[in-house]
Amino acid sequence: MSTDSDQLLPDRFARLAPKADVDDWADVLCRAERLGPPSSRRAPRRVLLVAAVLAGLFALAGGALALSGVSLSGESTGVPAIDGLLDGATRDFADVPPGSPRPRFQPQRGSVSEKLRFQFRAHNYTAVGFRTRDRSVCSALVEPRSKRPNGGIGCIGARSLRRALAQGPVHLSGGGGGWPTIAHGFARAEVVGLALTGARRDGVVALSEPWRPRGPDTEPIRFFYVVTKGEPTGPRAPLLPKGTRIEARLADGSVSELQR
Amino acid sequence: MVSPHGLKEPPLSIVSEAVGADARAIEEVYRARHEGFRNALATVTGSYDSAHDAVQEGFAIALAKRGQFRGGSLEAWIWRIALSCALDGRRSARRLALNGVPDKLDPQLPDPVGDPELASAVRTLAPRQRLMVFLRYYADLSYAQIAEACGVSEGTVAAALSQARAVLLEALDPEGVHR
């Protein structure tokens, strides 16, 4: 399966922009000189105190909401940290100008999968798959017990996903680098196992049980996560460490390899 | 994920000092990012020339005001200043550096005829989502830096970019050749 979608967008954007001058830092220095010497300003102590009190109140309110496990709108995923993540992402787009599309990340009723739980290097992760109201199929992942909970959402258009899974049993749809590097994707229900092969096998591949994000009468699919130790990031960074491949075992015993 | 799924972004390439920024660090950011910043700002100003001017002015203000930097991502801080220069001029640049990104921003590709298909696909995104796309693919900022530059959470950035990517690929690659 060809899977170089990550390169398509950076390439298209890069082609549009003319090259900039290599070295005109001296011009910046001249402009800075005209602005005068470096200055420092500290916020008055009273302002800082009020800000701290307000931040505390907001944190308490947010924590209570998260603990309640209730999503602000849409169906709860059953994972308060993921509900908070989805609500936060949706709320941040609440103020778009009239007429603009407003992304909504909350699940459509009845579309949420069973929880997928896995561990990587003493970190516990919980993920769910779901379909959003604007017909994207998504998965969301959190590390709920972390002192500094992190999480993320990955989505793909339902039509694109259907097409991708018609071409091959596994579709690696996105991810990000850092520590750890986490890639995510979707697979046909007939995929019963995923494994890392090639250069780096020290990661974890977690495959969900089949679920039907598009409704009870539709084909079931699975979602999965691949967690590896970490690689450089950026728009052009690969989703899997160099030389690493994903091997899919199908229900009929055959094996299919996805290479990135 | 936090990159759409990178749970934790890597350490930022340029990390601030606790209070105040080092002039050399600002220069390093300039050398590494000025082209990306210019390209991203051109989506706000409408031309690469005016964007270049805003980038230079933004970095000059960052140098002059580096004592006001309070930590976090230096790139994000400078971006906010440069963005403000692009929008309103120097006076509000100082204000914006503290207050975040204005809501009315409506960035567009500066040269839509260069790639009408991409321009049209980008126009279908919400303005703030568009800005995040430009910061990612033009300015090459990390999710954490975009989050700080836009005043939202990393999860929001990840979600917005993931959905934007799905929308753009749907429009640009309808046959799924690149998927």
Interface residues (C-beta under 8 A of the other chain):
Chain A: S2 T3 D4 S5 Q7 L8 L9 P10 R12 F13 A14 R15 L16 A17 P18 K19 A20 D21 D23 D24 W25 D27 V28 L29 R31 A32 R34 L35 G36 P37 P38 S39 S40 R41 L85 L86 G88 A89 D92 F93 D95 V96 P97 S100 P101 R102 P103 F105 Y125 S136 C138 L141 E143 N150 G151 G152 I153 G154 C155 I156 G157 R159 S160 R163 A164 Q167 H171 S173 G174 G175 G176 G177 G178 W179 P180 T181 I182 A183 H184 Y225 G230 P232 T233 G234 P235
Chain B: M1 V2 S3 P4 H5 G6 L7 K8 E9 P10 G20 A23 E27 Y30 R31 H34 E35 R38 N39 A42 Y48 H52 Q56 E57 F59 A60 I61 L63 A64 K65 R66 G67 Q68 D103 K104 D106 L109 D111 G114 D115 L118 T124 L125 A126 P127 R128 Q129 R136 Y137 Y138 D140 S142 Y143 V152 S153 E154 G155 T156 A158 A159 A160 S162 Q163 R165 A166 V167 L168 L169 E170 L172 D173 E175 G176 V177 H178 R179
